[in-house]
Amino acid sequence: MGVCTSSTAQCLPRQSPIDIQTRRAKYDSSLKPLFIQYDPNTSKRIINVGHCFNVEFDDSSDRSVLSEGPLTSHYRLRQFHFHWGTSDRDGSEHVIDGQTYPAENKESPFEKFNLSNLLPKERTYWTYLGSLTTSPYSECVTWVLLQEAITISSEQLQHFRGLQNEDEEFILENHRPLQPIEKRLVKSSCKHKNHKP
């Protein structure tokens, strides 16, 4: 997973992930609440794609969508995946005030998957313009990071690390290193937020 530094010719100014510095995040009163509509019946399958597993959804209609917030359109849920590390102390791609987390959930034969179980009750968020965190690292993403973290057990993380790639090697970590924030602004939907790790 590529690392970009400001001194390299290939470095682009909107690469992700970044370290969200909550004290530097600017409250934006124009940010609307997120609208999340989720239909568990749209979940189709879980598939090992070699560097992580994807949970895939039927996106042929507006049954599971994300809109409002900083978004200018609505987006159908097609898939999401997780990033994790070799230990229970790291694995998330984004970092909050220098603090890493054991995993991060990304929204892009199995029982119906209920995404609602992965969302915190509080939906305040940070947002910034960034990139995909896997090749080709296109700078086309409006990141929306919920401010309240959810918990994941060591046992669940061990299941992630038990996945194997096509060479039958264990996928022990799959997160991209932090990228320079450059001159980007991180916005907050909440005026005074005490981050809940």
C-alpha positions as CSV (number, residue, x, y, z in Angstrom):
1,M,0.0,0.0,0.0
2,G,1.7,3.1,-1.3
3,V,3.2,5.8,0.8
4,C,3.2,9.3,-0.5
5,T,5.5,12.0,0.8
6,S,5.6,15.7,-0.1
7,S,9.1,15.4,-1.6
8,T,8.1,12.8,-4.2
9,A,7.1,13.8,-7.7
10,Q,4.2,11.4,-7.7
11,C,2.7,12.8,-4.5
12,L,-0.7,14.3,-4.9
13,P,-2.2,16.8,-2.4
14,R,-5.3,14.9,-1.4
15,Q,-4.1,11.5,-0.4
16,S,-5.7,9.4,2.4
17,P,-5.7,8.4,5.2
18,I,-4.8,11.2,7.5
19,D,-4.5,12.0,11.2
20,I,-7.6,13.9,12.2
21,Q,-6.5,16.6,14.6
22,T,-9.8,17.3,16.4
23,R,-8.7,20.7,17.7
24,R,-7.9,21.9,14.2
25,A,-11.2,20.6,12.7
26,K,-13.5,23.5,11.8
27,Y,-17.1,23.4,12.8
28,D,-19.3,24.0,9.7
29,S,-22.9,24.9,10.5
30,S,-23.9,24.2,6.9
31,L,-23.1,20.5,7.3
32,K,-26.4,18.5,7.5
33,P,-27.0,15.4,9.5
34,L,-26.1,12.2,7.6
35,F,-29.1,10.3,6.1
36,I,-28.5,6.6,6.3
37,Q,-31.2,4.2,4.9
38,Y,-30.3,0.6,5.2
39,D,-32.3,-2.5,4.2
40,P,-30.6,-5.7,5.5
41,N,-32.2,-7.7,2.6
42,T,-29.8,-6.0,0.2
43,S,-26.8,-7.9,1.6
44,K,-25.7,-10.5,-0.9
45,R,-22.4,-12.2,0.1
46,I,-19.0,-11.9,1.7
47,I,-16.1,-12.5,-0.5
48,N,-12.3,-12.7,0.1
49,V,-10.7,-10.4,-2.4
50,G,-7.1,-11.3,-1.4
51,H,-6.2,-8.3,0.7
52,C,-9.5,-8.1,2.8
53,F,-13.0,-9.3,2.6
54,N,-15.8,-7.4,1.0
55,V,-19.4,-7.5,2.1
56,E,-21.4,-7.0,-1.1
57,F,-24.9,-5.5,-1.6
58,D,-27.5,-5.3,-4.3
59,D,-27.3,-1.7,-5.4
60,S,-29.9,-1.9,-8.2
61,S,-32.3,0.4,-6.3
62,D,-32.4,3.0,-3.5
63,R,-33.0,0.5,-0.7
64,S,-29.6,1.1,1.1
65,V,-28.3,4.7,0.6
66,L,-26.2,7.3,2.2
67,S,-26.9,11.0,1.5
68,E,-27.0,14.5,3.1
69,G,-24.1,15.4,5.4
70,P,-21.3,16.8,3.2
71,L,-22.5,14.8,0.1
72,T,-24.0,16.5,-2.9
73,S,-25.9,13.4,-4.1
74,H,-27.1,10.1,-2.7
75,Y,-25.0,7.0,-2.9
76,R,-26.1,3.4,-3.0
77,L,-24.3,0.9,-0.8
78,R,-22.4,-1.5,-3.1
79,Q,-19.8,-2.9,-0.7
80,F,-17.9,-2.3,2.4
81,H,-14.7,-3.8,3.8
82,F,-12.5,-3.5,6.8
83,H,-8.8,-2.7,7.4
84,W,-6.9,-4.2,10.3
85,G,-3.4,-4.6,11.6
86,T,-1.1,-7.3,13.2
87,S,-2.1,-6.4,16.7
88,D,-5.2,-5.1,18.6
89,R,-3.6,-1.7,18.9
90,D,-3.5,-0.7,15.3
91,G,-5.1,-1.4,12.0
92,S,-7.4,1.6,11.3
93,E,-6.2,3.7,8.4
94,H,-7.4,7.0,9.8
95,V,-5.9,8.1,13.1
96,I,-7.7,10.5,15.6
97,D,-5.4,12.9,17.5
98,G,-2.5,10.4,17.0
99,Q,-4.6,7.5,18.4
100,T,-4.8,4.3,16.3
101,Y,-7.7,1.9,16.4
102,P,-7.7,-1.9,15.8
103,A,-9.8,-1.8,12.6
104,E,-11.6,0.5,10.3
105,N,-14.8,-0.2,8.3
106,K,-15.0,1.2,4.8
107,E,-18.2,1.7,2.9
108,S,-17.6,0.7,-1.0
109,P,-22.9,-18.5,1.5
110,F,-23.7,-16.0,4.4
111,E,-26.7,-15.0,6.5
112,K,-28.1,-11.5,5.9
113,F,-25.6,-9.0,7.1
114,N,-27.0,-6.2,9.3
115,L,-24.9,-3.1,8.8
116,S,-26.9,-1.3,11.5
117,N,-24.9,-3.2,14.1
118,L,-21.7,-1.5,12.9
119,L,-23.0,2.0,13.3
120,P,-22.8,4.0,16.5
121,K,-25.9,5.7,17.9
122,E,-24.4,9.2,17.6
123,R,-23.9,10.2,13.9
124,T,-21.7,13.3,14.3
125,Y,-18.8,13.3,11.9
126,W,-15.6,14.8,10.4
127,T,-15.3,15.2,6.7
128,Y,-12.5,16.1,4.3
129,L,-11.6,15.6,0.6
130,G,-9.2,12.7,0.0
131,S,-8.4,9.7,-2.0
132,L,-9.0,5.9,-2.3
133,T,-6.6,4.1,0.1
134,T,-5.9,1.3,-2.4
135,S,-4.5,1.5,-5.9
136,P,-4.9,3.6,-8.0
137,Y,-5.3,6.1,-5.0
138,S,-7.6,8.3,-7.0
139,E,-8.5,11.6,-5.4
140,C,-12.2,11.3,-5.7
141,V,-13.4,10.6,-2.1
142,T,-15.4,12.8,0.3
143,W,-14.5,11.1,3.5
144,V,-17.1,11.0,6.3
145,L,-15.7,9.6,9.5
146,L,-18.1,9.1,12.4
147,Q,-16.8,10.6,15.6
148,E,-18.0,7.9,17.9
149,A,-15.9,4.7,17.6
150,I,-17.5,1.2,17.9
151,T,-15.9,-1.7,19.6
152,I,-14.6,-4.9,18.1
153,S,-13.3,-7.9,20.1
154,S,-9.8,-9.5,20.0
155,E,-11.6,-12.7,18.9
156,Q,-13.2,-10.9,15.9
157,L,-9.9,-9.4,14.9
158,Q,-8.3,-12.8,15.0
159,H,-10.9,-14.0,12.5
160,F,-9.9,-11.2,10.2
161,R,-6.2,-12.1,10.6
162,G,-7.1,-15.7,9.9
163,L,-8.0,-14.9,6.3
164,Q,-5.6,-15.9,3.6
165,N,-4.7,-14.4,0.2
166,E,-4.4,-16.3,-3.1
167,D,-0.9,-17.5,-2.1
168,E,-2.4,-19.0,1.1
169,E,-0.6,-16.4,3.3
170,F,-2.4,-14.9,6.2
171,I,-3.6,-11.3,5.8
172,L,-2.2,-9.9,9.0
173,E,-2.5,-6.2,8.1
174,N,-4.0,-4.3,5.2
175,H,-4.0,-0.6,6.1
176,R,-2.2,2.2,4.2
177,P,0.2,4.4,6.1
178,L,-0.8,8.0,7.0
179,Q,-0.5,10.6,4.3
180,P,0.3,14.3,4.7
181,I,-2.7,16.5,5.3
182,E,-1.1,19.2,3.2
183,K,-3.4,22.3,3.1
184,R,-6.7,20.5,3.5
185,L,-9.4,21.5,5.9
186,V,-11.1,18.9,8.1
187,K,-14.7,20.0,8.9
188,S,-16.8,18.9,11.8
189,S,-20.6,18.5,12.0
190,C,-20.5,19.1,15.8
191,K,-19.5,22.4,17.4
192,H,-18.0,21.0,20.6
193,K,-17.0,17.4,20.3
194,N,-15.3,15.3,22.9
195,H,-14.1,12.4,20.8
196,K,-15.3,9.0,22.1
197,P,-12.5,6.5,21.5
